[in-house]
Amino acid sequence: MLETPCELEALRSSIDNLDAALIHILAERFRCTRQVGELKARLQLPAADPAREEKQIERLRALATASNLDPDFAQKFLAFIIKEVIRHHDAVREQSGKA
Amino acid sequence: MLETPCELEALRSSIDNLDAALIHILAERFRCTRQVGELKARLQLPAADPAREEKQIERLRALATASNLDPDFAQKFLAFIIKEVIRHHDAVREQSGKA
């Protein structure tokens, strides 16, 4: 078996730390969106808010550009997350429909 | 136009802060993987490392479970990121092929 070069090990340690941070931040983000879902249901607000989503896309694209990340990737990333949020909301709705 | 309730505004502020953190951490992660790509090319190491990827999946699933995030989502998330990393590496290879 080939030995992993020291420099590669160091980069992988950074990547592992960054991944742990991403997972924990995502967990917290879904805690927030779960609360948003409950609040919207309670106040009978519509689930989707296209104006808010438009603003989020523009903001994340600008943040991505500023940090040298592909803005198209940032937008795809937001869409990926929002898809999961919608899946959560649907699951919650389905569950409360059954209750 | 409906006024946004205070509680919803507060949750959205948290989501916006978390999103900014995610974008910046992702930008740093791609800085690292770019260096990994260059290092692997220089040392003529294979681009893919299935054993490393297997370990990353297991680790992220465990971190997700511990932070109450769906481990399947964490795995999908890693796959989403790795797909982008491969796209970057291909672009770099193509560019150096042209040079």
N, CA and C atoms of all chains as a GROMACS GRO file, in nm:
protein
  594
    1MET      N    1   0.084  -0.121   0.000
    1MET     CA    2   0.000   0.000   0.000
    1MET      C    3   0.087   0.126   0.000
    2LEU      N    4   0.047   0.220  -0.079
    2LEU     CA    5   0.121   0.347  -0.090
    2LEU      C    6   0.100   0.432   0.035
    3GLU      N    7   0.206   0.493   0.083
    3GLU     CA    8   0.193   0.581   0.198
    3GLU      C    9   0.134   0.715   0.152
    4THR      N   10   0.044   0.772   0.232
    4THR     CA   11  -0.014   0.901   0.193
    4THR      C   12   0.086   1.011   0.226
    5PRO      N   13   0.120   1.095   0.128
    5PRO     CA   14   0.216   1.203   0.158
    5PRO      C   15   0.162   1.296   0.266
    6CYS      N   16   0.257   1.348   0.342
    6CYS     CA   17   0.228   1.437   0.455
    6CYS      C   18   0.138   1.555   0.416
    7GLU      N   19   0.170   1.614   0.301
    7GLU     CA   20   0.097   1.733   0.254
    7GLU      C   21  -0.050   1.696   0.225
    8LEU      N   22  -0.070   1.578   0.169
    8LEU     CA   23  -0.206   1.532   0.138
    8LEU      C   24  -0.283   1.506   0.268
    9GLU      N   25  -0.215   1.445   0.366
    9GLU     CA   26  -0.277   1.420   0.497
    9GLU      C   27  -0.324   1.551   0.559
   10ALA      N   28  -0.240   1.654   0.550
   10ALA     CA   29  -0.272   1.784   0.610
   10ALA      C   30  -0.396   1.844   0.544
   11LEU      N   31  -0.401   1.837   0.411
   11LEU     CA   32  -0.517   1.892   0.339
   11LEU      C   33  -0.643   1.814   0.374
   12ARG      N   34  -0.629   1.683   0.386
   12ARG     CA   35  -0.746   1.601   0.420
   12ARG      C   36  -0.797   1.630   0.561
   13SER      N   37  -0.706   1.662   0.652
   13SER     CA   38  -0.749   1.700   0.788
   13SER      C   39  -0.832   1.828   0.783
   14SER      N   40  -0.786   1.922   0.701
   14SER     CA   41  -0.864   2.047   0.687
   14SER      C   42  -1.001   2.017   0.627
   15ILE      N   43  -1.003   1.936   0.523
   15ILE     CA   44  -1.130   1.902   0.458
   15ILE      C   45  -1.224   1.834   0.558
   16ASP      N   46  -1.171   1.743   0.639
   16ASP     CA   47  -1.255   1.675   0.738
   16ASP      C   48  -1.312   1.773   0.840
   17ASN      N   49  -1.230   1.868   0.883
   17ASN     CA   50  -1.280   1.969   0.978
   17ASN      C   51  -1.388   2.056   0.914
   18LEU      N   52  -1.365   2.096   0.791
   18LEU     CA   53  -1.463   2.180   0.722
   18LEU      C   54  -1.592   2.102   0.700
   19ASP      N   55  -1.581   1.973   0.669
   19ASP     CA   56  -1.702   1.891   0.650
   19ASP      C   57  -1.782   1.880   0.780
   20ALA      N   58  -1.712   1.863   0.891
   20ALA     CA   59  -1.782   1.855   1.020
   20ALA      C   60  -1.856   1.986   1.046
   21ALA      N   61  -1.790   2.099   1.015
   21ALA     CA   62  -1.854   2.229   1.033
   21ALA      C   63  -1.977   2.240   0.944
   22LEU      N   64  -1.966   2.196   0.818
   22LEU     CA   65  -2.080   2.202   0.724
   22LEU      C   66  -2.197   2.121   0.778
   23ILE      N   67  -2.170   2.001   0.826
   23ILE     CA   68  -2.278   1.914   0.876
   23ILE      C   69  -2.349   1.980   0.995
   24HIS      N   70  -2.271   2.036   1.086
   24HIS     CA   71  -2.333   2.097   1.205
   24HIS      C   72  -2.412   2.222   1.169
   25ILE      N   73  -2.361   2.300   1.076
   25ILE     CA   74  -2.434   2.420   1.034
   25ILE      C   75  -2.562   2.381   0.960
   26LEU      N   76  -2.551   2.278   0.877
   26LEU     CA   77  -2.672   2.230   0.807
   26LEU      C   78  -2.776   2.181   0.908
   27ALA      N   79  -2.730   2.110   1.011
   27ALA     CA   80  -2.824   2.061   1.114
   27ALA      C   81  -2.897   2.179   1.178
   28GLU      N   82  -2.823   2.284   1.208
   28GLU     CA   83  -2.884   2.402   1.269
   28GLU      C   84  -2.978   2.472   1.171
   29ARG      N   85  -2.940   2.477   1.044
   29ARG     CA   86  -3.026   2.539   0.942
   29ARG      C   87  -3.160   2.465   0.933
   30PHE      N   88  -3.156   2.332   0.938
   30PHE     CA   89  -3.281   2.256   0.930
   30PHE      C   90  -3.365   2.271   1.058
   31ARG      N   91  -3.298   2.296   1.170
   31ARG     CA   92  -3.374   2.328   1.293
   31ARG      C   93  -3.454   2.457   1.270
   32CYS      N   94  -3.389   2.554   1.208
   32CYS     CA   95  -3.456   2.683   1.180
   32CYS      C   96  -3.570   2.665   1.082
   33THR      N   97  -3.545   2.592   0.972
   33THR     CA   98  -3.651   2.579   0.870
   33THR      C   99  -3.767   2.496   0.924
   34ARG      N  100  -3.738   2.404   1.016
   34ARG     CA  101  -3.849   2.329   1.078
   34ARG      C  102  -3.939   2.425   1.155
   35GLN      N  103  -3.875   2.518   1.228
   35GLN     CA  104  -3.953   2.618   1.303
   35GLN      C  105  -4.031   2.710   1.209
   36VAL      N  106  -3.967   2.745   1.096
   36VAL     CA  107  -4.036   2.829   0.997
   36VAL      C  108  -4.160   2.756   0.947
   37GLY      N  109  -4.144   2.626   0.918
   37GLY     CA  110  -4.257   2.546   0.870
   37GLY      C  111  -4.372   2.543   0.969
   38GLU      N  112  -4.338   2.523   1.096
   38GLU     CA  113  -4.442   2.518   1.201
   38GLU      C  114  -4.511   2.653   1.215
   39LEU      N  115  -4.430   2.759   1.211
   39LEU     CA  116  -4.484   2.894   1.225
   39LEU      C  117  -4.578   2.928   1.110
   40LYS      N  118  -4.536   2.895   0.989
   40LYS     CA  119  -4.620   2.923   0.871
   40LYS      C  120  -4.751   2.846   0.877
   41ALA      N  121  -4.743   2.721   0.924
   41ALA     CA  122  -4.865   2.640   0.935
   41ALA      C  123  -4.958   2.703   1.039
   42ARG      N  124  -4.901   2.745   1.152
   42ARG     CA  125  -4.979   2.803   1.261
   42ARG      C  126  -5.046   2.934   1.219
   43LEU      N  127  -4.971   3.017   1.145
   43LEU     CA  128  -5.023   3.148   1.103
   43LEU      C  129  -5.095   3.142   0.968
   44GLN      N  130  -5.105   3.019   0.916
   44GLN     CA  131  -5.168   2.998   0.784
   44GLN      C  132  -5.107   3.086   0.674
   45LEU      N  133  -4.973   3.092   0.677
   45LEU     CA  134  -4.900   3.163   0.571
   45LEU      C  135  -4.867   3.063   0.460
   46PRO      N  136  -4.857   3.109   0.336
   46PRO     CA  137  -4.822   3.015   0.228
   46PRO      C  138  -4.682   2.955   0.250
   47ALA      N  139  -4.666   2.828   0.213
   47ALA     CA  140  -4.538   2.758   0.235
   47ALA      C  141  -4.425   2.820   0.154
   48ALA      N  142  -4.454   2.852   0.028
   48ALA     CA  143  -4.350   2.908  -0.060
   48ALA      C  144  -4.354   3.060  -0.056
   49ASP      N  145  -4.237   3.122  -0.076
   49ASP     CA  146  -4.228   3.268  -0.079
   49ASP      C  147  -4.126   3.304  -0.188
   50PRO      N  148  -4.176   3.314  -0.314
   50PRO     CA  149  -4.083   3.334  -0.427
   50PRO      C  150  -3.998   3.461  -0.414
   51ALA      N  151  -4.054   3.567  -0.355
   51ALA     CA  152  -3.978   3.692  -0.343
   51ALA      C  153  -3.860   3.672  -0.248
   52ARG      N  154  -3.885   3.603  -0.137
   52ARG     CA  155  -3.778   3.573  -0.041
   52ARG      C  156  -3.671   3.486  -0.107
   53GLU      N  157  -3.714   3.386  -0.184
   53GLU     CA  158  -3.620   3.294  -0.247
   53GLU      C  159  -3.532   3.368  -0.349
   54GLU      N  160  -3.594   3.458  -0.422
   54GLU     CA  161  -3.521   3.540  -0.520
   54GLU      C  162  -3.409   3.618  -0.452
   55LYS      N  163  -3.444   3.677  -0.336
   55LYS     CA  164  -3.346   3.757  -0.261
   55LYS      C  165  -3.232   3.668  -0.211
   56GLN      N  166  -3.269   3.547  -0.164
   56GLN     CA  167  -3.167   3.454  -0.112
   56GLN      C  168  -3.068   3.416  -0.222
   57ILE      N  169  -3.122   3.390  -0.342
   57ILE     CA  170  -3.034   3.351  -0.454
   57ILE      C  171  -2.936   3.463  -0.484
   58GLU      N  172  -2.986   3.586  -0.496
   58GLU     CA  173  -2.899   3.699  -0.529
   58GLU      C  174  -2.791   3.718  -0.424
   59ARG      N  175  -2.833   3.706  -0.297
   59ARG     CA  176  -2.739   3.726  -0.186
   59ARG      C  177  -2.630   3.620  -0.187
   60LEU      N  178  -2.670   3.492  -0.203
   60LEU     CA  179  -2.572   3.384  -0.200
   60LEU      C  180  -2.478   3.391  -0.320
   61ARG      N  181  -2.531   3.431  -0.435
   61ARG     CA  182  -2.444   3.445  -0.553
   61ARG      C  183  -2.338   3.553  -0.528
   62ALA      N  184  -2.379   3.662  -0.464
   62ALA     CA  185  -2.284   3.771  -0.434
   62ALA      C  186  -2.179   3.725  -0.333
   63LEU      N  187  -2.224   3.653  -0.229
   63LEU     CA  188  -2.131   3.602  -0.128
   63LEU      C  189  -2.032   3.504  -0.191
   64ALA      N  190  -2.083   3.420  -0.283
   64ALA     CA  191  -1.997   3.322  -0.350
   64ALA      C  192  -1.890   3.395  -0.431
   65THR      N  193  -1.933   3.492  -0.509
   65THR     CA  194  -1.839   3.568  -0.593
   65THR      C  195  -1.730   3.632  -0.506
   66ALA      N  196  -1.772   3.689  -0.394
   66ALA     CA  197  -1.677   3.756  -0.305
   66ALA      C  198  -1.576   3.657  -0.245
   67SER      N  199  -1.618   3.530  -0.227
   67SER     CA  200  -1.525   3.434  -0.165
   67SER      C  201  -1.466   3.339  -0.270
   68ASN      N  202  -1.475   3.380  -0.397
   68ASN     CA  203  -1.411   3.306  -0.506
   68ASN      C  204  -1.470   3.165  -0.526
   69LEU      N  205  -1.600   3.155  -0.501
   69LEU     CA  206  -1.672   3.030  -0.524
   69LEU      C  207  -1.763   3.054  -0.645
   70ASP      N  208  -1.778   2.954  -0.730
   70ASP     CA  209  -1.863   2.968  -0.849
   70ASP      C  210  -2.007   3.004  -0.809
   71PRO      N  211  -2.058   3.122  -0.849
   71PRO     CA  212  -2.195   3.160  -0.808
   71PRO      C  213  -2.302   3.063  -0.857
   72ASP      N  214  -2.278   2.999  -0.973
   72ASP     CA  215  -2.374   2.899  -1.022
   72ASP      C  216  -2.379   2.780  -0.927
   73PHE      N  217  -2.261   2.744  -0.872
   73PHE     CA  218  -2.259   2.634  -0.776
   73PHE      C  219  -2.336   2.673  -0.650
   74ALA      N  220  -2.316   2.797  -0.603
   74ALA     CA  221  -2.386   2.844  -0.483
   74ALA      C  222  -2.538   2.837  -0.504
   75GLN      N  223  -2.581   2.874  -0.623
   75GLN     CA  224  -2.724   2.870  -0.653
   75GLN      C  225  -2.776   2.726  -0.657
   76LYS      N  226  -2.698   2.636  -0.718
   76LYS     CA  227  -2.734   2.493  -0.721
   76LYS      C  228  -2.740   2.438  -0.579
   77PHE      N  229  -2.646   2.482  -0.496
   77PHE     CA  230  -2.638   2.437  -0.357
   77PHE      C  231  -2.765   2.480  -0.282
   78LEU      N  232  -2.805   2.606  -0.299
   78LEU     CA  233  -2.927   2.654  -0.233
   78LEU      C  234  -3.049   2.573  -0.280
   79ALA      N  235  -3.056   2.546  -0.410
   79ALA     CA  236  -3.168   2.468  -0.464
   79ALA      C  237  -3.169   2.327  -0.402
   80PHE      N  238  -3.051   2.270  -0.384
   80PHE     CA  239  -3.035   2.137  -0.324
   80PHE      C  240  -3.089   2.136  -0.180
   81ILE      N  241  -3.055   2.240  -0.105
   81ILE     CA  242  -3.099   2.252   0.034
   81ILE      C  243  -3.251   2.273   0.041
   82ILE      N  244  -3.300   2.364  -0.044
   82ILE     CA  245  -3.443   2.398  -0.042
   82ILE      C  246  -3.527   2.276  -0.078
   83LYS      N  247  -3.477   2.193  -0.170
   83LYS     CA  248  -3.546   2.069  -0.206
   83LYS      C  249  -3.564   1.980  -0.083
   84GLU      N  250  -3.461   1.975   0.000
   84GLU     CA  251  -3.468   1.894   0.122
   84GLU      C  252  -3.564   1.958   0.223
   85VAL      N  253  -3.563   2.090   0.232
   85VAL     CA  254  -3.655   2.161   0.323
   85VAL      C  255  -3.800   2.129   0.284
   86ILE      N  256  -3.828   2.133   0.154
   86ILE     CA  257  -3.964   2.103   0.106
   86ILE      C  258  -4.002   1.959   0.140
   87ARG      N  259  -3.905   1.868   0.125
   87ARG     CA  260  -3.928   1.727   0.160
   87ARG      C  261  -3.966   1.715   0.309
   88HIS      N  262  -3.895   1.790   0.394
   88HIS     CA  263  -3.926   1.791   0.538
   88HIS      C  264  -4.068   1.842   0.563
   89HIS      N  265  -4.098   1.957   0.498
   89HIS     CA  266  -4.230   2.019   0.520
   89HIS      C  267  -4.342   1.925   0.476
   90ASP      N  268  -4.320   1.857   0.362
   90ASP     CA  269  -4.421   1.762   0.314
   90ASP      C  270  -4.440   1.649   0.415
   91ALA      N  271  -4.328   1.600   0.471
   91ALA     CA  272  -4.335   1.490   0.567
   91ALA      C  273  -4.412   1.534   0.692
   92VAL      N  274  -4.387   1.658   0.736
   92VAL     CA  275  -4.456   1.711   0.854
   92VAL      C  276  -4.606   1.723   0.826
   93ARG      N  277  -4.640   1.777   0.708
   93ARG     CA  278  -4.780   1.794   0.669
   93ARG      C  279  -4.851   1.658   0.665
   94GLU      N  280  -4.781   1.561   0.605
   94GLU     CA  281  -4.838   1.426   0.592
   94GLU      C  282  -4.864   1.366   0.731
   95GLN      N  283  -4.769   1.388   0.820
   95GLN     CA  284  -4.780   1.334   0.955
   95GLN      C  285  -4.895   1.400   1.032
   96SER      N  286  -4.907   1.534   1.016
   96SER     CA  287  -5.015   1.602   1.089
   96SER      C  288  -5.151   1.570   1.028
   97GLY      N  289  -5.152   1.535   0.900
   97GLY     CA  290  -5.276   1.494   0.835
   97GLY      C  291  -5.325   1.360   0.890
   98LYS      N  292  -5.226   1.274   0.925
   98LYS     CA  293  -5.258   1.142   0.979
   98LYS      C  294  -5.303   1.150   1.125
   99ALA      N  295  -5.257   1.256   1.197
   99ALA     CA  296  -5.282   1.264   1.342
   99ALA      C  297  -5.429   1.293   1.371
  100MET      N  298  -4.972   4.419   0.083
  100MET     CA  299  -4.870   4.318   0.116
  100MET      C  300  -4.877   4.284   0.265
  101LEU      N  301  -4.868   4.156   0.291
  101LEU     CA  302  -4.871   4.108   0.429
  101LEU      C  303  -4.741   4.141   0.502
  102GLU      N  304  -4.752   4.182   0.626
  102GLU     CA  305  -4.632   4.209   0.704
  102GLU      C  306  -4.573   4.076   0.750
  103THR      N  307  -4.440   4.063   0.747
  103THR     CA  308  -4.378   3.940   0.793
  103THR      C  309  -4.375   3.939   0.946
  104PRO      N  310  -4.428   3.834   1.009
  104PRO     CA  311  -4.427   3.833   1.156
  104PRO      C  312  -4.284   3.836   1.209
  105CYS      N  313  -4.270   3.898   1.325
  105CYS     CA  314  -4.142   3.916   1.391
  105CYS      C  315  -4.064   3.786   1.409
  106GLU      N  316  -4.136   3.682   1.448
  106GLU     CA  317  -4.074   3.551   1.474
  106GLU      C  318  -4.015   3.494   1.345
  107LEU      N  319  -4.087   3.513   1.235
  107LEU     CA  320  -4.040   3.464   1.105
  107LEU      C  321  -3.916   3.542   1.062
  108GLU      N  322  -3.919   3.673   1.083
  108GLU     CA  323  -3.803   3.757   1.051
  108GLU      C  324  -3.678   3.709   1.125
  109ALA      N  325  -3.696   3.676   1.253
  109ALA     CA  326  -3.583   3.632   1.337
  109ALA      C  327  -3.525   3.502   1.284
  110LEU      N  328  -3.614   3.407   1.249
  110LEU     CA  329  -3.567   3.279   1.197
  110LEU      C  330  -3.495   3.299   1.064
  111ARG      N  331  -3.548   3.388   0.981
  111ARG     CA  332  -3.485   3.413   0.851
  111ARG      C  333  -3.347   3.477   0.867
  112SER      N  334  -3.331   3.561   0.968
  112SER     CA  335  -3.199   3.620   0.993
  112SER      C  336  -3.100   3.511   1.029
  113SER      N  337  -3.144   3.414   1.111
  113SER     CA  338  -3.055   3.302   1.147
  113SER      C  339  -3.020   3.222   1.022
  114ILE      N  340  -3.120   3.193   0.941
  114ILE     CA  341  -3.096   3.115   0.818
  114ILE      C  342  -2.997   3.189   0.727
  115ASP      N  343  -3.013   3.320   0.714
  115ASP     CA  344  -2.921   3.397   0.629
  115ASP      C  345  -2.778   3.392   0.682
  116ASN      N  346  -2.762   3.401   0.815
  116ASN     CA  347  -2.628   3.392   0.873
  116ASN      C  348  -2.568   3.254   0.850
  117LEU      N  349  -2.650   3.151   0.870
  117LEU     CA  350  -2.600   3.014   0.851
  117LEU      C  351  -2.563   2.992   0.704
  118ASP      N  352  -2.642   3.047   0.612
  118ASP     CA  353  -2.612   3.032   0.470
  118ASP      C  354  -2.479   3.100   0.434
  119ALA      N  355  -2.456   3.217   0.492
  119ALA     CA  356  -2.330   3.286   0.465
  119ALA      C  357  -2.213   3.201   0.516
  120ALA      N  358  -2.232   3.140   0.634
  120ALA     CA  359  -2.127   3.053   0.689
  120ALA      C  360  -2.104   2.934   0.596
  121LEU      N  361  -2.212   2.874   0.548
  121LEU     CA  362  -2.199   2.758   0.458
  121LEU      C  363  -2.121   2.795   0.332
  122ILE      N  364  -2.155   2.909   0.273
  122ILE     CA  365  -2.088   2.952   0.148
  122ILE      C  366  -1.938   2.972   0.173
  123HIS      N  367  -1.904   3.037   0.284
  123HIS     CA  368  -1.762   3.063   0.310
  123HIS      C  369  -1.686   2.934   0.340
  124ILE      N  370  -1.750   2.842   0.412
  124ILE     CA  371  -1.682   2.714   0.442
  124ILE      C  372  -1.668   2.633   0.313
  125LEU      N  373  -1.770   2.636   0.229
  125LEU     CA  374  -1.760   2.566   0.100
  125LEU      C  375  -1.646   2.624   0.016
  126ALA      N  376  -1.635   2.757   0.016
  126ALA     CA  377  -1.527   2.821  -0.061
  126ALA      C  378  -1.391   2.772  -0.012
  127GLU      N  379  -1.376   2.763   0.120
  127GLU     CA  380  -1.249   2.716   0.177
  127GLU      C  381  -1.227   2.568   0.144
  128ARG      N  382  -1.334   2.489   0.147
  128ARG     CA  383  -1.322   2.346   0.114
  128ARG      C  384  -1.273   2.328  -0.031
  129PHE      N  385  -1.326   2.409  -0.122
  129PHE     CA  386  -1.282   2.398  -0.262
  129PHE      C  387  -1.139   2.448  -0.280
  130ARG      N  388  -1.096   2.541  -0.193
  130ARG     CA  389  -0.955   2.581  -0.197
  130ARG      C  390  -0.867   2.460  -0.163
  131CYS      N  391  -0.911   2.385  -0.062
  131CYS     CA  392  -0.835   2.266  -0.020
  131CYS      C  393  -0.835   2.159  -0.129
  132THR      N  394  -0.953   2.131  -0.187
  132THR     CA  395  -0.959   2.023  -0.286
  132THR      C  396  -0.883   2.063  -0.414
  133ARG      N  397  -0.878   2.192  -0.442
  133ARG     CA  398  -0.797   2.236  -0.557
  133ARG      C  399  -0.650   2.202  -0.532
  134GLN      N  400  -0.604   2.226  -0.408
  134GLN     CA  401  -0.466   2.193  -0.373
  134GLN      C  402  -0.443   2.042  -0.378
  135VAL      N  403  -0.544   1.965  -0.332
  135VAL     CA  404  -0.533   1.818  -0.338
  135VAL      C  405  -0.517   1.775  -0.484
  136GLY      N  406  -0.596   1.835  -0.572
  136GLY     CA  407  -0.590   1.801  -0.715
  136GLY      C  408  -0.451   1.828  -0.774
  137GLU      N  409  -0.398   1.946  -0.739
  137GLU     CA  410  -0.265   1.982  -0.790
  137GLU      C  411  -0.157   1.888  -0.738
  138LEU      N  412  -0.170   1.856  -0.607
  138LEU     CA  413  -0.072   1.767  -0.542
  138LEU      C  414  -0.076   1.627  -0.605
  139LYS      N  415  -0.198   1.577  -0.625
  139LYS     CA  416  -0.212   1.443  -0.683
  139LYS      C  417  -0.155   1.440  -0.826
  140ALA      N  418  -0.177   1.548  -0.900
  140ALA     CA  419  -0.124   1.554  -1.037
  140ALA      C  420   0.029   1.555  -1.032
  141ARG      N  421   0.083   1.634  -0.940
  141ARG     CA  422   0.229   1.647  -0.928
  141ARG      C  423   0.294   1.515  -0.888
  142LEU      N  424   0.230   1.444  -0.792
  142LEU     CA  425   0.288   1.318  -0.742
  142LEU      C  426   0.239   1.198  -0.823
  143GLN      N  427   0.164   1.225  -0.926
  143GLN     CA  428   0.106   1.119  -1.011
  143GLN      C  429   0.029   1.015  -0.930
  144LEU      N  430  -0.050   1.065  -0.836
  144LEU     CA  431  -0.139   0.978  -0.758
  144LEU      C  432  -0.273   0.969  -0.830
  145PRO      N  433  -0.343   0.858  -0.816
  145PRO     CA  434  -0.474   0.848  -0.882
  145PRO      C  435  -0.572   0.953  -0.827
  146ALA      N  436  -0.657   1.006  -0.915
  146ALA     CA  437  -0.750   1.113  -0.876
  146ALA      C  438  -0.850   1.063  -0.772
  147ALA      N  439  -0.905   0.943  -0.792
  147ALA     CA  440  -1.006   0.890  -0.700
  147ALA      C  441  -0.940   0.804  -0.593
  148ASP      N  442  -1.000   0.801  -0.475
  148ASP     CA  443  -0.951   0.719  -0.364
  148ASP      C  444  -1.072   0.660  -0.293
  149PRO      N  445  -1.122   0.546  -0.342
  149PRO     CA  446  -1.248   0.490  -0.290
  149PRO      C  447  -1.242   0.461  -0.139
  150ALA      N  448  -1.126   0.420  -0.088
  150ALA     CA  449  -1.116   0.388   0.055
  150ALA      C  450  -1.136   0.514   0.139
  151ARG      N  451  -1.074   0.622   0.095
  151ARG     CA  452  -1.090   0.752   0.162
  151ARG      C  453  -1.237   0.797   0.156
  152GLU      N  454  -1.299   0.781   0.042
  152GLU     CA  455  -1.437   0.826   0.025
  152GLU      C  456  -1.532   0.745   0.116
  153GLU      N  457  -1.505   0.616   0.126
  153GLU     CA  458  -1.584   0.528   0.213
  153GLU      C  459  -1.579   0.577   0.358
  154LYS      N  460  -1.457   0.612   0.401
  154LYS     CA  461  -1.437   0.661   0.539
  154LYS      C  462  -1.510   0.793   0.561
  155GLN      N  463  -1.503   0.881   0.459
  155GLN     CA  464  -1.571   1.012   0.469
  155GLN      C  465  -1.722   0.993   0.485
  156ILE      N  466  -1.777   0.902   0.407
  156ILE     CA  467  -1.922   0.877   0.414
  156ILE      C  468  -1.961   0.830   0.554
  157GLU      N  469  -1.888   0.732   0.606
  157GLU     CA  470  -1.920   0.678   0.739
  157GLU      C  471  -1.911   0.786   0.846
  158ARG      N  472  -1.806   0.867   0.836
  158ARG     CA  473  -1.783   0.972   0.935
  158ARG      C  474  -1.894   1.078   0.929
  159LEU      N  475  -1.929   1.120   0.809
  159LEU     CA  476  -2.032   1.225   0.796
  159LEU      C  477  -2.170   1.172   0.839
  160ARG      N  478  -2.196   1.046   0.810
  160ARG     CA  479  -2.324   0.987   0.854
  160ARG      C  480  -2.331   0.987   1.008
  161ALA      N  481  -2.219   0.953   1.072
  161ALA     CA  482  -2.217   0.951   1.219
  161ALA      C  483  -2.234   1.092   1.276
  162LEU      N  484  -2.164   1.189   1.216
  162LEU     CA  485  -2.177   1.329   1.261
  162LEU      C  486  -2.320   1.378   1.243
  163ALA      N  487  -2.382   1.340   1.130
  163ALA     CA  488  -2.520   1.381   1.104
  163ALA      C  489  -2.613   1.323   1.211
  164THR      N  490  -2.600   1.194   1.236
  164THR     CA  491  -2.685   1.129   1.336
  164THR      C  492  -2.670   1.199   1.471
  165ALA      N  493  -2.546   1.231   1.508
  165ALA     CA  494  -2.521   1.295   1.637
  165ALA      C  495  -2.583   1.434   1.644
  166SER      N  496  -2.596   1.501   1.531
  166SER     CA  497  -2.653   1.636   1.535
  166SER      C  498  -2.798   1.639   1.485
  167ASN      N  499  -2.858   1.522   1.482
  167ASN     CA  500  -3.001   1.510   1.449
  167ASN      C  501  -3.033   1.553   1.306
  168LEU      N  502  -2.938   1.525   1.217
  168LEU     CA  503  -2.957   1.551   1.074
  168LEU      C  504  -2.971   1.414   1.008
  169ASP      N  505  -3.057   1.404   0.907
  169ASP     CA  506  -3.077   1.278   0.837
  169ASP      C  507  -2.944   1.229   0.776
  170PRO      N  508  -2.892   1.113   0.817
  170PRO     CA  509  -2.764   1.066   0.763
  170PRO      C  510  -2.769   1.042   0.611
  171ASP      N  511  -2.885   1.005   0.559
  171ASP     CA  512  -2.897   0.989   0.413
  171ASP      C  513  -2.878   1.124   0.343
  172PHE      N  514  -2.930   1.230   0.405
  172PHE     CA  515  -2.911   1.363   0.347
  172PHE      C  516  -2.762   1.400   0.350
  173ALA      N  517  -2.695   1.371   0.462
  173ALA     CA  518  -2.552   1.403   0.474
  173ALA      C  519  -2.473   1.331   0.364
  174GLN      N  520  -2.510   1.207   0.338
  174GLN     CA  521  -2.441   1.131   0.232
  174GLN      C  522  -2.469   1.191   0.095
  175LYS      N  523  -2.595   1.228   0.070
  175LYS     CA  524  -2.631   1.292  -0.058
  175LYS      C  525  -2.554   1.424  -0.074
  176PHE      N  526  -2.541   1.496   0.039
  176PHE     CA  527  -2.471   1.624   0.039
  176PHE      C  528  -2.324   1.605  -0.001
  177LEU      N  529  -2.259   1.504   0.059
  177LEU     CA  530  -2.119   1.476   0.026
  177LEU      C  531  -2.106   1.440  -0.122
  178ALA      N  532  -2.199   1.359  -0.172
  178ALA     CA  533  -2.196   1.320  -0.313
  178ALA      C  534  -2.210   1.444  -0.403
  179PHE      N  535  -2.296   1.537  -0.362
  179PHE     CA  536  -2.319   1.662  -0.435
  179PHE      C  537  -2.189   1.744  -0.444
  180ILE      N  538  -2.118   1.751  -0.330
  180ILE     CA  539  -1.993   1.828  -0.324
  180ILE      C  540  -1.885   1.760  -0.408
  181ILE      N  541  -1.875   1.627  -0.393
  181ILE     CA  542  -1.769   1.553  -0.464
  181ILE      C  543  -1.788   1.564  -0.615
  182LYS      N  544  -1.914   1.565  -0.658
  182LYS     CA  545  -1.944   1.581  -0.801
  182LYS      C  546  -1.885   1.714  -0.852
  183GLU      N  547  -1.898   1.817  -0.771
  183GLU     CA  548  -1.845   1.949  -0.809
  183GLU      C  549  -1.692   1.947  -0.807
  184VAL      N  550  -1.634   1.877  -0.710
  184VAL     CA  551  -1.488   1.866  -0.702
  184VAL      C  552  -1.435   1.800  -0.829
  185ILE      N  553  -1.502   1.693  -0.872
  185ILE     CA  554  -1.460   1.620  -0.993
  185ILE      C  555  -1.471   1.712  -1.116
  186ARG      N  556  -1.580   1.793  -1.119
  186ARG     CA  557  -1.597   1.888  -1.229
  186ARG      C  558  -1.480   1.987  -1.233
  187HIS      N  559  -1.437   2.033  -1.113
  187HIS     CA  560  -1.322   2.124  -1.105
  187HIS      C  561  -1.196   2.057  -1.158
  188HIS      N  562  -1.174   1.932  -1.110
  188HIS     CA  563  -1.051   1.860  -1.147
  188HIS      C  564  -1.047   1.838  -1.299
  189ASP      N  565  -1.163   1.802  -1.355
  189ASP     CA  566  -1.170   1.782  -1.500
  189ASP      C  567  -1.138   1.911  -1.575
  190ALA      N  568  -1.190   2.023  -1.522
  190ALA     CA  569  -1.166   2.153  -1.586
  190ALA      C  570  -1.018   2.187  -1.583
  191VAL      N  571  -0.952   2.158  -1.469
  191VAL     CA  572  -0.810   2.186  -1.453
  191VAL      C  573  -0.729   2.099  -1.551
  192ARG      N  574  -0.767   1.970  -1.557
  192ARG     CA  575  -0.697   1.877  -1.646
  192ARG      C  576  -0.710   1.923  -1.792
  193GLU      N  577  -0.833   1.962  -1.827
  193GLU     CA  578  -0.858   2.007  -1.964
  193GLU      C  579  -0.774   2.130  -1.998
  194GLN      N  580  -0.768   2.221  -1.899
  194GLN     CA  581  -0.692   2.345  -1.919
  194GLN      C  582  -0.542   2.317  -1.934
  195SER      N  583  -0.491   2.227  -1.849
  195SER     CA  584  -0.347   2.198  -1.858
  195SER      C  585  -0.317   2.116  -1.983
  196GLY      N  586  -0.416   2.042  -2.034
  196GLY     CA  587  -0.400   1.968  -2.159
  196GLY      C  588  -0.385   2.065  -2.277
  197LYS      N  589  -0.460   2.177  -2.266
  197LYS     CA  590  -0.456   2.278  -2.372
  197LYS      C  591  -0.328   2.360  -2.367
  198ALA      N  592  -0.268   2.370  -2.246
  198ALA     CA  593  -0.152   2.458  -2.227
  198ALA      C  594  -0.028   2.402  -2.298
   0.00000   0.00000   0.00000
